[in-house]
Each structure stands twice: as C-alpha cells, then as structure tokens.
Amino acid sequence: MTSPDLFRLEQQQILDRCWLYVGHESEVEKPGDYRRRTIAGRPLFMIRGRDDQVRVLLNSCTHRGAMICRRDAGNSRVFQCFYHAWTFDTAGNLVGVPGDDAYSSDFDRAALGLKSPPRVDNYRGFYFVSFNPDVEDLVTYLAGAREYIDLVLDQSAEGMRVMPGSDKFTVKANWKIVVENSLDTYHVNPMHRTYLQFLASFGTDDSGQSIGDRIPGYGKALGNGHGVVEVAARGGRPAGRWHPIYGEDLRDPIASRRQRLVEKHGESRAHRIADTYRLLLVYPNLVINDIMATVIKCYEPLAVDRVESYHWHLVAKDEPREIRSIRMDSFLTFFGPGGFATPDDVEALESCQAGFRATGTEWSDISRGMLRPVPLGTDELQLRGFWRQWHANVQGLSETNVQDGVATEGEIPTSLRTGR
C-alpha cells in the first residue's frame, strides 16, 4: 500500500494489461456527443460519430501530440488542435491541414487519423478499452460478472442511461483499499450507523446486530478478480420493491413495475432484480453499486497514496419522474459528497493509508468467513478473489484460482494474506 515500486509494477502488469472501463453508451447519445476520460494515465475520449458508431480515441493530435479534446463533455462536428489547427472529424479522420500544399506527395492524411487503444469493446453498452493487444475477448474476461451486469440492466425493458453530471473527488489512499471498501459490507454497521438509523426512521427494523445477521446475503468470487456481494433489499428498490421512504403515492406504480418484471423474466429472476441489492466489482477498478440507487464507480490510480474516484448515476429510461426523483435523492443522500456514506468512507480510507506508514501491521487479515460452506455478505471471499488475482498479475500471470481452498483446522493459508 505504500511502495512506489510496487505501484509502478501494478501499472505495468494490471492497468496496462486488463480491460478497463471507459463509459456507458448513453453518455454519448447523439452524433457528435463526446466524453473525455483518463484511463490508466492516458487521455482518451469517447464519441458517437456521425455514422452513429461509438468510438474511443486517444486524445492526442497525430501532428505534435497535443490534446485535441479540450473539454470534459460536449457535442462537436470536428476537433481542431489549438496548436497548429489540424482538424479531425467525429470518426477521427484527419480532414483539415492548414497549408497542406507545403507537404510532399508522400504526405498521407489517411494514415494520420486519431488512433484508438489496441482493444475497444462493449458489453451491453458498457465500453471498455485495453492497452494490451493480446488481451482475451471482453465477454470471456467478464466471466461471472456478466450475470450481475445483466441483473442491473434488466430492471428496465427500455434500457438504462447515465444521468448528466458526476461526482469526482480524490482520496488520499492506495487504490486497492478503495476497491476493498466498495465490496466490504462488514464496515457498514459500525461506520454507517447514522444512515441505518435514518432508514429506520422510515419504518425499517434496524437492531444493533451486525448487518450480516439481519440481512440474508452472500459474497462470491466471480473469476478473473471480479467479485460480488448480494443481499436482500431492505431499503427498497425503484426497480420494483416499495419502501416507506418512497411514500404511499408510489406504492402502486412501483408494484406495477415489479409485475412487468415478473411477466418478462418470471418470478425467480424478477425477485433477484427487484428484491436484492448487489455490490459488483469488475476487476480491477470498476464498481457497480445497485442498491436504492444504481451507481457506477470508477477509480483512477494516480499515485501509491492517491486515487481519483468518479461516480455516475444509472437510471431506467422508462422510469416515472416521481420514482426517479426518489432514486436521485437516494444517490445523493448516501453517495453524494455531503451524503451519509462518502465522507465516512473517505475518512476511514485516508486513516488507513496514514496508519500503513506506521508499518506496525505487515498483513491485512481478510480471512473472515473462510471456513463457512457459503460465505455471508459480511465475509470476505469476494475480497480474497480480488487479491488472489492481483497477486497473480503482479507476478506476470494472467490466471489464478480465486476460490477458497480447504484449510486445515488452525492453519492460516498464505493465500489469504495481502502485503503492504
């Protein structure tokens, strides 16, 4: 957590080799719409071309390298470099060169269009890139995470879209502890008690027991470092599980949405979509929190002790305004910069990072639930899956067994340890 040398190794063996999330297709809804991003330290932008195709392009002019996309979001027919005015269209083609008669006949405009990362692909509208030309295909890479992405997206027959705007903030901590926290429900009861008491004020049963004792759930390692926690939706779901926080006026509209899910998917799948929460990690740094609000989180490591955190709000396209208003309020109430959760989490993560420098604790203990036949949501199998994949990657390996083995009584397997 504190080694700059290890951080550089992670950049080479993980960020430069895995699939990394860029954005959702709904963020570039109309031809010419673009969104600027930084992925593994590289400036990119996602754009929908005039041909309606979504592309991800390197944000670097092919003349002298200056960034040509100068704003975070917008709509444009062309991108003109401010340095020498080379101009590119929405497909990345070089369409304008001032004084091009000064170049020889060997000057090839077609070869000087904007470049893309070696690999670009999407799964149901979630766009990813990889800087590794030999990376496995995206569907294979997603492994068991696909099931949970599908549960998120199937809550609306009309599809999902990202709302305009985002939260962006820097956490003074190592990126791995930030990822850990996103899949760790063990901390919810002691650290987010104020939020649980807030929910209780609307009529929930919030005893002093640990959340794992009160809420049925489980954690799973999904392969390739991905992991999930799935628990019962005690706080309601705008996809179809009513809660007093929504008010009586929305009881019937929410019930109708759930019934449509039953008609389309059957009761069993509708129950998982509407009546459960899921915290999903797509290794290494994409998190989807599908709870009272559906939040896409992406973490951009900046240094060994600094990470940039991005939050976007994903909603159903066909959601009534009244339900969406509650969903948006839930998003800000829990995840917003002044919400119940985010300030707590940032304080804890930065406290951990400061404590790591004391070097008093050599290893993190993530053995919780290791001997249970089915790990609870507050156990740590999903975290062990992340760390086992990390351990393989930094050794130059692409595959590893992320599941728990059989431990001898009293033995502490080295595979559950994570080095600082």
KEKE-305168 format. One line per 2 residues: their letters; for each residue x, y, z of C-alpha. Coordinates in nm, 2 decimals. Layout:
BEGIN
a	X/Y/Z | ... .
***
This chain:
BEGIN
mt	0.00/0.00/0.00 | 0.30/0.23/0.04 .
sp	0.56/0.11/-0.21 | 0.61/0.33/-0.52 .
dl	0.80/0.04/-0.69 | 0.50/-0.19/-0.64 .
fr	0.27/0.08/-0.77 | 0.47/0.10/-1.09 .
le	0.46/-0.28/-1.13 | 0.08/-0.26/-1.09 .
qq	0.06/-0.01/-1.37 | 0.26/-0.24/-1.60 .
qi	0.11/-0.58/-1.51 | -0.25/-0.48/-1.43 .
ld	-0.36/-0.14/-1.57 | -0.16/-0.18/-1.89 .
rc	-0.29/-0.54/-1.95 | -0.65/-0.57/-1.83 .
wl	-0.98/-0.44/-1.97 | -1.06/-0.10/-1.82 .
yv	-1.40/0.08/-1.81 | -1.44/0.40/-2.01 .
gh	-1.81/0.48/-2.01 | -2.17/0.40/-2.10 .
es	-2.31/0.44/-2.45 | -2.59/0.66/-2.31 .
ev	-2.33/0.93/-2.22 | -2.29/0.99/-2.60 .
ek	-2.65/0.97/-2.70 | -2.64/1.19/-3.02 .
pg	-2.40/1.20/-3.31 | -2.11/1.44/-3.21 .
dy	-2.16/1.38/-2.83 | -1.83/1.32/-2.65 .
rr	-1.70/1.25/-2.30 | -1.33/1.30/-2.20 .
rt	-1.17/1.05/-1.97 | -0.83/0.95/-1.83 .
ia	-0.77/0.57/-1.82 | -0.46/0.43/-1.67 .
gr	-0.30/0.77/-1.70 | -0.38/0.80/-2.07 .
pl	-0.61/1.08/-2.20 | -0.90/0.94/-2.41 .
fm	-1.24/1.05/-2.53 | -1.55/0.85/-2.62 .
ir	-1.75/0.99/-2.90 | -2.05/0.89/-3.11 .
gr	-1.97/0.96/-3.48 | -2.19/1.10/-3.75 .
dd	-2.23/0.74/-3.86 | -2.38/0.66/-3.51 .
qv	-2.09/0.44/-3.42 | -1.94/0.48/-3.07 .
rv	-1.56/0.51/-3.07 | -1.29/0.55/-2.81 .
ll	-1.00/0.77/-2.94 | -0.66/0.86/-2.79 .
ns	-0.68/1.23/-2.70 | -0.36/1.32/-2.88 .
ct	-0.31/1.50/-3.21 | -0.11/1.29/-3.46 .
hr	0.10/1.60/-3.55 | 0.27/1.70/-3.22 .
ga	0.07/1.52/-2.96 | -0.13/1.80/-2.81 .
mi	-0.47/1.70/-2.66 | -0.74/1.79/-2.91 .
cr	-1.05/1.73/-2.70 | -1.02/2.02/-2.45 .
rd	-1.35/1.99/-2.26 | -1.49/1.71/-2.04 .
ag	-1.82/1.68/-2.24 | -2.00/1.84/-2.53 .
ns	-2.11/1.80/-2.89 | -1.90/1.88/-3.19 .
rv	-1.87/1.81/-3.56 | -1.49/1.84/-3.57 .
fq	-1.20/1.87/-3.33 | -0.94/2.12/-3.42 .
cf	-0.60/2.12/-3.25 | -0.53/2.46/-3.09 .
yh	-0.15/2.42/-3.16 | -0.13/2.40/-3.54 .
aw	-0.51/2.37/-3.63 | -0.50/2.02/-3.77 .
tf	-0.87/1.92/-3.77 | -1.03/1.58/-3.72 .
dt	-1.39/1.46/-3.77 | -1.60/1.25/-3.53 .
ag	-1.46/0.93/-3.67 | -1.11/1.05/-3.60 .
nl	-1.02/1.12/-3.97 | -0.78/1.40/-4.05 .
vg	-1.00/1.64/-4.25 | -0.80/1.96/-4.24 .
vp	-0.44/2.06/-4.25 | -0.35/2.43/-4.30 .
gd	-0.11/2.49/-4.58 | -0.11/2.12/-4.68 .
da	0.04/2.22/-5.02 | 0.37/2.26/-4.84 .
ys	0.39/1.88/-4.78 | 0.52/1.63/-5.03 .
sd	0.32/1.38/-5.23 | 0.42/1.12/-4.96 .
fd	0.21/1.30/-4.70 | -0.07/1.05/-4.62 .
ra	-0.38/1.20/-4.44 | -0.55/0.87/-4.41 .
al	-0.26/0.74/-4.20 | -0.27/1.04/-3.97 .
gl	-0.61/1.00/-3.82 | -0.66/0.98/-3.45 .
ks	-0.56/0.64/-3.30 | -0.77/0.41/-3.08 .
pp	-0.64/0.20/-2.79 | -0.53/-0.15/-2.91 .
rv	-0.86/-0.31/-2.80 | -1.20/-0.14/-2.77 .
dn	-1.52/-0.34/-2.70 | -1.85/-0.31/-2.51 .
yr	-2.08/-0.53/-2.32 | -2.45/-0.42/-2.34 .
gf	-2.34/-0.06/-2.37 | -2.06/-0.06/-2.11 .
yf	-1.75/0.04/-2.31 | -1.40/-0.09/-2.21 .
vs	-1.05/-0.05/-2.35 | -0.73/-0.24/-2.31 .
fn	-0.38/-0.13/-2.39 | -0.28/-0.49/-2.43 .
pd	-0.34/-0.61/-2.79 | -0.33/-0.97/-2.68 .
ve	-0.59/-0.95/-2.40 | -0.87/-1.21/-2.41 .
dl	-1.20/-1.10/-2.55 | -1.42/-0.89/-2.32 .
vt	-1.70/-1.14/-2.27 | -1.46/-1.41/-2.16 .
yl	-1.28/-1.16/-1.94 | -1.60/-1.06/-1.76 .
ag	-1.66/-1.42/-1.66 | -1.92/-1.44/-1.38 .
ar	-1.96/-1.07/-1.36 | -2.18/-1.08/-1.67 .
ey	-2.47/-1.23/-1.47 | -2.47/-0.94/-1.23 .
id	-2.44/-0.67/-1.50 | -2.74/-0.84/-1.67 .
lv	-2.94/-0.81/-1.34 | -2.86/-0.44/-1.33 .
ld	-2.96/-0.38/-1.69 | -3.27/-0.60/-1.70 .
qs	-3.45/-0.38/-1.45 | -3.59/-0.18/-1.74 .
ae	-3.72/-0.31/-2.08 | -3.64/0.02/-2.23 .
gm	-3.28/0.02/-2.12 | -3.07/0.22/-1.88 .
rv	-2.90/0.56/-1.91 | -2.64/0.76/-1.72 .
mp	-2.77/1.08/-1.58 | -2.58/1.40/-1.67 .
gs	-2.32/1.51/-1.42 | -2.10/1.31/-1.19 .
dk	-1.92/1.32/-0.86 | -1.54/1.34/-0.89 .
ft	-1.30/1.36/-0.59 | -0.96/1.25/-0.48 .
vk	-0.89/1.01/-0.20 | -0.55/1.02/-0.03 .
an	-0.52/0.64/-0.02 | -0.40/0.35/-0.22 .
wk	-0.64/0.24/-0.49 | -0.66/-0.12/-0.37 .
iv	-0.80/-0.02/-0.03 | -1.06/0.19/-0.20 .
ve	-1.16/-0.11/-0.41 | -1.17/-0.32/-0.10 .
ns	-1.41/-0.08/0.07 | -1.65/-0.09/-0.22 .
ld	-1.71/-0.47/-0.17 | -1.68/-0.47/0.21 .
ty	-2.02/-0.48/0.39 | -1.85/-0.57/0.73 .
hv	-1.79/-0.20/0.79 | -2.15/-0.08/0.72 .
np	-2.30/-0.14/1.06 | -2.03/0.03/1.27 .
mh	-1.93/0.31/1.03 | -2.26/0.40/0.86 .
rt	-2.48/0.37/1.16 | -2.62/0.72/1.11 .
yl	-2.76/0.61/0.77 | -2.91/0.29/0.91 .
qf	-3.08/0.50/1.18 | -3.20/0.73/0.91 .
la	-3.36/0.44/0.72 | -3.50/0.31/1.05 .
sf	-3.69/0.63/1.09 | -3.90/0.54/0.79 .
gt	-4.00/0.21/0.94 | -3.72/-0.04/0.89 .
dd	-3.61/-0.28/1.17 | -3.26/-0.17/1.25 .
sg	-3.14/-0.36/1.55 | -2.79/-0.34/1.69 .
qs	-2.69/-0.68/1.53 | -2.44/-0.69/1.26 .
ig	-2.59/-0.64/0.91 | -2.49/-0.99/0.82 .
dr	-2.71/-1.13/1.09 | -3.00/-0.91/0.99 .
ip	-2.99/-0.93/0.62 | -2.96/-1.26/0.42 .
gy	-2.68/-1.24/0.17 | -2.36/-1.38/0.03 .
gk	-2.03/-1.29/-0.12 | -1.89/-1.46/-0.43 .
al	-1.56/-1.46/-0.63 | -1.66/-1.45/-0.99 .
gn	-1.33/-1.53/-1.16 | -1.06/-1.30/-1.30 .
gh	-1.06/-1.09/-0.98 | -1.43/-0.99/-1.01 .
gv	-1.65/-1.02/-0.70 | -2.00/-0.95/-0.58 .
ve	-2.20/-0.92/-0.26 | -2.57/-0.98/-0.30 .
va	-2.81/-0.91/-0.01 | -3.19/-0.86/0.04 .
ar	-3.31/-0.51/-0.04 | -3.42/-0.40/0.30 .
gg	-3.42/-0.03/0.19 | -3.64/-0.07/-0.12 .
rp	-3.57/-0.07/-0.49 | -3.70/0.17/-0.75 .
ag	-3.70/-0.13/-0.99 | -3.99/-0.27/-0.80 .
rw	-3.96/-0.31/-0.42 | -4.16/-0.05/-0.23 .
hp	-4.02/0.11/0.09 | -4.18/0.37/0.32 .
iy	-3.91/0.62/0.20 | -4.09/0.64/-0.13 .
ge	-4.43/0.74/0.02 | -4.77/0.59/-0.03 .
dl	-4.83/0.76/-0.36 | -4.56/0.55/-0.53 .
rd	-4.66/0.21/-0.38 | -4.88/0.11/-0.68 .
pi	-4.65/0.25/-0.95 | -4.35/0.06/-0.80 .
as	-4.57/-0.26/-0.77 | -4.67/-0.22/-1.14 .
rr	-4.30/-0.21/-1.24 | -4.23/-0.52/-1.04 .
qr	-4.52/-0.70/-1.21 | -4.38/-0.61/-1.55 .
lv	-4.05/-0.77/-1.45 | -4.24/-1.09/-1.34 .
ek	-4.42/-1.10/-1.68 | -4.10/-1.06/-1.87 .
hg	-3.85/-1.26/-1.66 | -4.05/-1.49/-1.43 .
es	-4.09/-1.46/-1.05 | -3.75/-1.60/-0.96 .
ra	-3.54/-1.36/-1.18 | -3.78/-1.07/-1.10 .
hr	-3.71/-1.13/-0.73 | -3.33/-1.10/-0.79 .
ia	-3.37/-0.79/-1.00 | -3.62/-0.61/-0.78 .
dt	-3.57/-0.75/-0.42 | -3.19/-0.77/-0.39 .
yr	-2.90/-0.53/-0.37 | -2.57/-0.61/-0.54 .
ll	-2.22/-0.46/-0.50 | -2.02/-0.57/-0.80 .
lv	-1.65/-0.53/-0.88 | -1.53/-0.57/-1.23 .
yp	-1.16/-0.61/-1.18 | -0.95/-0.41/-1.14 .
nl	-1.13/-0.08/-1.07 | -1.49/-0.07/-1.18 .
vi	-1.77/-0.10/-0.92 | -2.14/-0.10/-0.97 .
nd	-2.35/-0.05/-0.66 | -2.70/-0.15/-0.74 .
im	-2.89/-0.06/-0.42 | -3.16/0.21/-0.36 .
at	-2.98/0.39/-0.64 | -2.76/0.24/-0.91 .
vi	-2.42/0.39/-0.91 | -2.12/0.33/-1.14 .
kc	-1.79/0.40/-0.97 | -1.45/0.40/-1.14 .
ye	-1.12/0.45/-0.96 | -0.82/0.60/-1.15 .
pl	-0.50/0.54/-0.96 | -0.28/0.85/-0.96 .
av	0.00/0.75/-0.71 | 0.07/0.49/-0.45 .
dr	-0.13/0.70/-0.20 | -0.38/0.89/-0.42 .
ve	-0.67/0.78/-0.63 | -0.93/0.97/-0.83 .
sy	-1.29/0.85/-0.77 | -1.57/0.90/-1.02 .
hw	-1.94/0.83/-0.95 | -2.22/0.83/-1.22 .
hl	-2.59/0.76/-1.16 | -2.75/0.50/-1.38 .
va	-3.13/0.51/-1.42 | -3.41/0.33/-1.61 .
kd	-3.50/0.51/-1.93 | -3.87/0.44/-1.87 .
ep	-3.88/0.54/-1.50 | -4.15/0.78/-1.40 .
re	-4.03/1.12/-1.29 | -4.15/1.08/-0.93 .
ir	-3.96/0.75/-0.88 | -3.65/0.89/-1.05 .
si	-3.66/1.18/-0.81 | -3.65/0.95/-0.51 .
rm	-3.37/0.75/-0.68 | -3.17/1.06/-0.73 .
ds	-3.23/1.17/-0.38 | -3.11/0.83/-0.25 .
fl	-2.80/0.86/-0.47 | -2.71/1.20/-0.31 .
tf	-2.82/1.10/0.04 | -2.58/0.80/0.05 .
fg	-2.31/0.85/-0.21 | -2.31/1.23/-0.26 .
pg	-2.01/1.43/-0.14 | -2.21/1.55/0.16 .
gf	-2.40/1.22/0.20 | -2.41/0.97/0.48 .
at	-2.15/0.73/0.33 | -1.89/0.90/0.12 .
pd	-1.74/1.13/0.39 | -1.73/0.83/0.63 .
dv	-1.56/0.62/0.37 | -1.30/0.88/0.27 .
ea	-1.22/0.95/0.64 | -1.17/0.57/0.70 .
le	-0.96/0.51/0.39 | -0.73/0.81/0.44 .
sc	-0.69/0.70/0.81 | -0.59/0.35/0.69 .
qa	-0.33/0.50/0.45 | -0.19/0.71/0.72 .
gf	-0.17/0.41/0.95 | 0.00/0.20/0.69 .
ra	0.30/0.43/0.72 | 0.35/0.31/1.08 .
tg	0.45/-0.03/0.94 | 0.31/-0.19/1.26 .
te	0.08/-0.43/1.07 | 0.25/-0.62/0.79 .
ws	-0.05/-0.81/0.65 | -0.42/-0.73/0.61 .
di	-0.64/-1.01/0.76 | -0.91/-1.09/0.51 .
sr	-0.99/-1.45/0.64 | -1.34/-1.37/0.76 .
gm	-1.58/-1.65/0.67 | -1.31/-1.86/0.51 .
lr	-1.44/-2.18/0.67 | -1.81/-2.12/0.61 .
pv	-1.96/-2.35/0.34 | -2.14/-2.04/0.20 .
pl	-1.98/-1.71/0.29 | -2.21/-1.44/0.42 .
gt	-2.23/-1.09/0.27 | -2.02/-0.96/0.55 .
de	-1.75/-1.23/0.49 | -1.45/-1.17/0.26 .
lq	-1.44/-1.43/-0.02 | -1.51/-1.16/-0.28 .
lr	-1.20/-0.96/-0.14 | -0.99/-1.27/-0.14 .
gf	-1.08/-1.32/-0.51 | -0.96/-0.97/-0.59 .
wr	-0.63/-1.02/-0.40 | -0.56/-1.36/-0.55 .
qw	-0.60/-1.21/-0.90 | -0.38/-0.91/-0.80 .
ha	-0.11/-1.15/-0.66 | -0.11/-1.35/-0.99 .
nv	-0.10/-1.04/-1.20 | 0.20/-0.87/-1.03 .
qg	0.39/-1.20/-1.08 | 0.32/-1.17/-1.45 .
ls	0.04/-1.44/-1.45 | -0.29/-1.39/-1.61 .
et	-0.50/-1.66/-1.45 | -0.53/-1.80/-1.10 .
nv	-0.78/-1.98/-0.88 | -0.97/-1.71/-0.69 .
qd	-1.18/-1.95/-0.48 | -1.12/-2.07/-0.12 .
gv	-0.94/-2.40/-0.08 | -0.98/-2.64/0.21 .
at	-0.80/-2.51/0.51 | -0.66/-2.74/0.79 .
eg	-0.80/-2.65/1.13 | -0.58/-2.39/1.29 .
ei	-0.39/-2.32/0.97 | -0.37/-1.97/0.82 .
pt	-0.32/-2.02/0.44 | -0.07/-1.77/0.30 .
sl	-0.32/-1.71/0.01 | -0.54/-1.50/0.23 .
rt	-0.26/-1.26/0.32 | -0.21/-0.93/0.13 .
gr	0.12/-0.75/0.15 | 0.15/-0.38/0.22 .
***
